[in-house]
Amino acid sequence: MSAPGPAGRPELPHLSPTQAMVRGTVSALVVVAPAAVFNQMLIDSESIEPTSPVAFLFWALILLGGAAGGWATIRLSPDASLSWAAGSAALAYAIVQAVGVILRLVDG
């Protein structure tokens, strides 16, 4: 456990921008992956329409997951610029899309 900081909360480790981006990507994937998978399952099973408000809710969750990953990147590395934060969100999005493409190719 880290020593308490000025506000009484534990100090976060200062990471390099690359390390922070990796952790930010993982943080984004925690939110983005389940939302994307659940959305796709509901649309494929025709439980919801692709244009329904529920699909929009999942889309918003995916965007918020990317924002959470970018926030984690900036929070973990004071040296990281906004491009590192955007990179972590984009990398999480690309990973989810790549997995989706592979699953579609396997299913036929």
Secondary structure as UniProt FT lines:
FT   TURN            6..7
FT   HELIX           17..44
FT   TURN            45..46
FT   TURN            50..51
FT   HELIX           53..76
FT   TURN            78..79
FT   HELIX           82..107
//
